[in-house]
Amino acid sequence: MGLQFAAARAVSAVSTWGLKHVFHRPAANFPGKIALYADPRVIADLAPRLQKGSVCVVGTNGKTTVTNLLADALETAGQRVVCNRTGANLDSGVATALLHAREADWGVFECDELWLAKILPHLQANYVVLLNLFRDQLDRVGEIDRIQESIAGALATSPKTTLVFNADDPLCAAIAERVGNPTVAFGVDEDLHLPQNTVADAQMCQRCSAMLEYAYRQYGQLGSYCCPACGFARPSLDCAARDVHLGADGLSFAAHGPRGDAEIEAPFSGAYMVYNLLATWAAADLVSVPAEALQRAIDAFDPRNGRLQEFAVAGRRTLLNLAKNPTGFNQNIKIILQDERPKAVAFFVNDKEGDGRDVSWLWDIDFEELAGQSGLRVFAGGIRKNDVQVRLKYAGLDAALVDDAAGMFAQLDGLPADARAYVIANYTALPPVHAELGRLADGGQAAGAPLSPKPSEGLSGSGGVQAAEDDAAPLVIAHLFPDLLNLYGDGGNVKVLERRARERGIPVEVRRVNHGEHVDLAGVDLVFLGGGPDREQRLASEDLMRMRDDLHAYVEDDGVLLAICGGFQILGHEWLLGEEVVKGLGLVDMTTERAPGGSGNRLIGNIALRSPLADQAVVGYENHAGRTHLGTGVEAFGDVASSTGHGNNDSDKRDGVRYKNVVGTYLHGPLLPKNPQVADALLIRALERRARRAGVPAPELAPLDDAVENAANEYVRNRLNAG
């Protein structure tokens, strides 16, 4: 320690005083940030203050809960603890916590997955607790393999650190397998018989890229898995949960480990809390916290940070929780479904930098599970409330737009007094909702009104042809390889096409064609092809190349095909598979090449197009590394109409392709919910094909009430000044 360290302490102390006493703001990050400028080794310089050592908690979901609960357990056991309890999980947050602390026994630090590589080399923690890895903020963070590489690299800089990892997650197990650190595996050692969600983040073997097989799943990719090709499988569990009981008002399980067993009970709900508590127990056991102290900490746990926090608003029990990705939202929906009484549910979603700008992931959430619930009131809030409202509409849920939590409570007349309210918010939406609920719970009156009247139930409109022939000849949509190509919520395009046809009285059959399955395209009217992570996309491309002749015949016979991102690229002569340029299907005269500087040079952001398939601007979100170039005379899907957005490459200001009845594009969002005219243009062409194929009349599409869709489109257009 020298002058740099002294300067770091001095500027940290001054900034802390200023933030607290002048600006009246929390000093969670800034003091550490400027201290790190003065002394980049400030964390290493301060680490000796922790006499017994430190624990870092990483993972997509559950970090703040596990960090705070472990710190509580240590303090309950009489230990002195330093902890970044507010969730300031970058190196600046860890540095701030250490700068503000005196000498302590243990440090317990929440760490962002990508920032562990900046923290662990200096901290040299005794333990890293790896909770799970789920798809999250793809526009900012990238695909999960980047996170895996970062965590593994961080552990390599601290070889004595023990990795305590969720063995039920193959993505975590793959990290444990590749590092040389000591490891402790935890998991749930029985089938909880839980209903599964539509999308899981890891379908393929982390060693050989074959499809994994599961004896059972708990949720997402978590469960008991093995690879039939190479033998990669869930490791033996060092710490296991058994005899798990899940109820609406609590959970319990028996924890078994090498140093003893314990019975854990908690007034929380949800399978994900079983994993959080099991991870906490495993870590607490390693740092010699008695099971009785952990249980006392669980009994007294009151985070007051919006994570599973209870409020009483006008006598109504209200649960607030964080959810920031599809897995988090799906697990919250499971909690809501355990309450069979009438209830109110509000979803608040922002798209600030901390959340990720792309909200396509809303379409990977199974909101459909809430449809049909008796006495359910649903609300949409946050910056992207229009997108939430559209998503809920296509899930069969009639949601009203609200400014804030007060706007929801102002509309609960007629709901029984004992009906609970559930408020789910993503990362930056949580603090203002949390503050508002605190104000209301302190005696403030719910006030305000919805920003718009409640939309009509579902999609309105009727007409079209609904004859006996239709019952025998549904419109057939083939969704190719949804088990592999499911990135960015693009499967929502199929939901939109199906719903918009059914609301016009047109029968629809959706054929999900999974890896290894075959479909006769002669009996198909519309094909959807999405994109996926590199590993999954490579496997899907092998199936697609085997289908090349059938796809070529389908396209030339005026078959309708919608292809997004990687699915769009493979239509050309060459396309980008990871960093490799490979042969494509050759259905369209175009090629895709590597970006200058490699895959890190991505074209990312909101975008608006002018397309002949719609009267109003087509809006979406692009996130791609490949640069696509159309052949001479080949038409684009649309021209970029916004000041932001690139399209196919760095210079053309055109996106996608149109060829016969093929539409390819880089626009996620998904494309169709906020662009109903494009959806109907595809449906018209698909119905014409059905008419030729099945010998039935081609109906005229009756107009639908697209007020909700158009409001979401207008919001993005106005934001992009796209007219």
Secondary structure, 3 states (H helix, E strand, C coil): CCHHHHHHHHHHHHHHHHHHHCCCCCCCCHHHHHHHHHCCCHHHHHHHHEEEEEEEEECCCCHHHHHHHHHHHHHHCCCCEEECCCCCCCHHHHHHHHHHCCCEEEEEEECCCCCHHHHHHHHCCCEEEECCCCCCCCCCCCCHHHHHHHHHHHHHCCCCCEEEEECCCHHHHHHHHHCCCCEEEEEECCCCCCCCCCCCCCCECCCCCCECEEEEEEECCEEEEECCCCCCECCCCCEEEEEEEEECCEEEEEEEECCEEEEEEECCCCHHHHHHHHHHHHHHHHCCCCHHHHHHHHHHCCCCCCCCEEEEECCEEEEEEECCCHHHHHHHHHHHHCCCCCEEEEEECCCCCCCCCCCHHHHHCCHHHHCCCCCEEEEEECCCHHHHHHHHHHCCCCEEECCCHHHHHCCCCCCCCCCEEEEEECCCCHHHHHHHHHHHHCCCCCCCCCCCCCCCCCCCCCCCCCCHHHHHCCEEEEEECCCCCCHHHCCHHHHHHHHHHHCCCCCEEEEEECCCCCCCHHHCCEEEECCCCHHHHHHHHHHHHHCHHHHHHHHHCCCEEEEECHHHHCCCCEEEECCEEEECCCCCCEEEECCCCCCCCCEEEEEEEECCCCCCCEEEEEEECCEEEECCCCECCEEECCCCCCCCCCCCCEECEEECCEEEECCECCCCCCCHHHHHHHHHHHHHHHHHHHCCCCCCCCCCCCHHHHHHHHHHHHHHCCC
